[in-house]
Amino acid sequence: MAKQHKNPFKELEASLREAPPGMKKKVMNDIAAAKLIMDMASLFSINLGSALRKLFRTLGEN
């Protein structure tokens, strides 16, 4: 018969434990802050070029 091997992924799954509630809250707050920073950076970096083009276009029409 074939020799059975240990499945390392099952061993990893067995060693998982629930994170403490305080740590979960801190991680979720850090993720929310990072997402806010990314959204703000996207707002100013992506739309800045378009806004400047529109500004100079309207200044040139006067």
VENWOSUL-V852373 format. One record per pair of residues at least 6 apart in sequence whose C-alpha atoms are under 8 Angstrom apart, sorted by the first residue. I is the first residue (numbers start at 1). GAP is how many residues later the second one is. D is the distance in whole Angstrom. If there is no record, write none. Layout:
i=I gap=GAP d=D
i=I gap=GAP d=D
//
This chain:
none
//
